[in-house]
């Protein structure tokens, strides 16, 4: 849902299925933030991210007040603070339902394997990063963010999570979890989705305690809900056929088109070209302003905790 407020979308999801979340309107002050975090019951570590954004852009796991102050003095515009969910399983579940039907469909499950390295007892963390191609692409960002850790030696067999954000652009490996799709899981997402007015197509990014709990509809925390701009992430499984990936994407586009036709026939107007261009222009301006600002501010040495 490019250009739309992530917070307003999350507000439509039942409280039992999402982490505590607040919208911080710029300009922010520490006094206001302290009060609002206390009221919401959000403590460190926490997640901060722009209210509009994509692909993990400016999403940060923050562990202390100095880092949070650094974040809200850099980001221009409204942002979200969300309780950090440490459930071990992170998934993207793509769900759609035709407006005239009571039951929906799950067309994709992507399993997110976070970027990490495993120690051998003698290599430094930087050397381990250099040895692992996926981590090597993130080397510069990791060196800037965690310079004091690069020379440490990781014990043999010990794993270190390098990036706590489950995004492909940040090094997370996307795996195909479609084997977990069944009628029970569809019923769970029917229950989650029906109260969301006007929602028929999109991907739930969530964390849960286990697949068994996911089937039971418990211990699920939806951190984002992405609509028309979302992708069926399982196609990024290493080795996945590119021809099959295009087939999956075209199939999703066809379904989205069919749903939009049904919605339009029910009296919901299509977005005009002018409206779409205006939303895109506003988003591009927001991103440009923040990209320039983030590049000109030196990384704080307090952004050092990887866990």
C-alpha positions, 0 to 999 in steps of 0.5 A: 500500500505504497504511500498509505499510513502503515499505522492506519492499516494496523489499526484495523487489525484486532489487538490480539493479533498485533504488537503494541504500536504508536504513531509519533507525529513530527516533530517529536520530543523525548518527554512526549515519547516517554509518556506515550511509550509508558502508556502503551507499555512499550519498552526497549528493545523496540522497532522504529520505522517510517509511517510510510515506506517499503522494503525495510527502509529506515526500519531500526531495532533500537535498544536505548534512549540515546539511539531512539533520540538519534532516530527521531531527530534524523527522520523527517516525518511521522514514524511508528514505534512498535513493541519488539516481538521476539517470537522465533518464527517470522513469515509473510502470509499472502491472503486474498478473498473475493468480495462475494465470498466468505472463505479466502485463499492463501497463495504464498508463505515466505519463511524469513531466515535472518542474516547471521554468521556462524563462528569457527573459533578463530575467524573474526566477525568481519572475516566471517562476513567476508566469507558469506556472500549474502553477508558480504553485500551488507559489510559496509552497513554492518561496519558502520553500525557495529564497528566495535564488533568486527574484530571479535572472534565468534566461538566455534559453532556459535551463531550471531544474528547480524540484522534483526529486520526480516527484509530481503534487502537487508540480507534475510534469506526468503524460503518457500513455506507453501507446504504449510498451507492448508484449510485450517490456516485459511480459516485462521486468516479468514478470521483475522481478515474479515473484520478489516473493512475493504481488505481482500488482497495482501501479505501479512508480515508476522511473527509467531511462536510456532507453526502449530500455534499459527494453525491454532490462531494463537501467539501471532503478532502481525507487524505489517499488512501490505496490500496491492504492492506486496509480493508473494515472497516465496518466489525468492527461495534460492534456486526458485525457477524464474519462469515459475516466479513470473507465473506466480506474479502474473497470477497474483496480478490477475487476481488483484485485477479481478478483485478490483473489478468487483470492488468497482462494480460495488461502488468503489471508484478506481484511483485516478491517474492524477491521484496515483501520481500525487501519492507517488510524488509525495512518497518520493519527496519523503524518501528523498528528504530522509535519504539525504538526511540519514546520509549526512548524519554520522552513525551513533556509536550507541547503535551497537547491540546486535541482539 
